[in-house]
Amino acid sequence: MKLDRLGYLGPRGTFSEEAALSYNRIHGRQLLEYPSITAVITAVMRGDLEEGIVPLENILEGGIAVTLDQLARQEGVYICHELLYPIRQCLMAGEETTLDQLRQVYSHPHALGQCSEFIEHSLPGVECIPVESTAAAARQVIGCPGKAAIAPRRAAELFKLCLLAEGIEDNEGNATRFVTLSRQDHSPTGDDKTSMVLTVSDEPGSLYRMLGLFAHRHINLTRIESRPSRQIIGDWLFFIDCAGHHSDLSRTDLWNELRQVVPFFKLLGSYPVNQKVDPMV
């Protein structure tokens, strides 16, 4: 029997929930909240979920480390959709707190980083306190004069907080790329992207030779990001996105050749390019 569940990183009031709600407007699955990105991915891998949606990278802050590490490590989980979700950060507090009374600001470390210019110029001397999520930050400041949270507008509605400022992110084009994971990737649509992760040998020219395999075939790379393998110092994982579907006949020899020239190679899935969704607020 086909499951009809979509897991997301909770709690309610986070951008992950907003992205799940927006994605679910199209797919209409039962939403289930999980306490961590690892828990979402594990639930998909075990078959407890039909799909799970997790953040992959932010325009301002870069790749989400835990998502990348889990995708490289876990087997039987593939990217089947992607969506670029606009991130609009808001400053909120209880009705008894005004902007000039603030002494502490709570939020997720990524959100604090995304709003660093606003904090520096508009909240000089205010202490920034990182917490596990933007929703947790919003809960933290309920009934606490002098404290505020940086979180989505939806969090202010859920926790009955007052908005002190909106759109405080450093770049108005701020967005997070979310990916939906399943036990199989998407069939070809004609406008697809393929994600993969690999390592290269520790020798001169190894990265150049690997990238040359794509260049020789005129395959466009849309993203490349490196991360420590977390196994050996100096050993790096390269996360690569390229145009096209992995099942395309013109790609088959590329995957075979990559497997021969790099120590580790894993396809993370093929999926339609940037599914368009409307933000919740």
Secondary structure, DSSP 8 states (H G I E B T S, - for coil): ----EEEEE-STTSHHHHHHHHHHHHH--EEEEESSHHHHHHHHHHTS-SEEEEEEEETTTEE-HHHHHHHHH-SS-EEEEEEEEE---EEEE-TT--GGG--EEEE-HHHHHHTHHHHHHHSTT-EEEE-S-HHHHHHHTTT-TTEEEEE-HHHHHHHT-EEEEE--SS-TT-EEEEEEEESS-----SSEEEEEEEE--SSTTHHHHHHHHHHHTT--EEEEEEEE-SSSTT-EEEEEEEES-TT-GGGHHHHHHHHHHSSEEEEEEEEES-B------
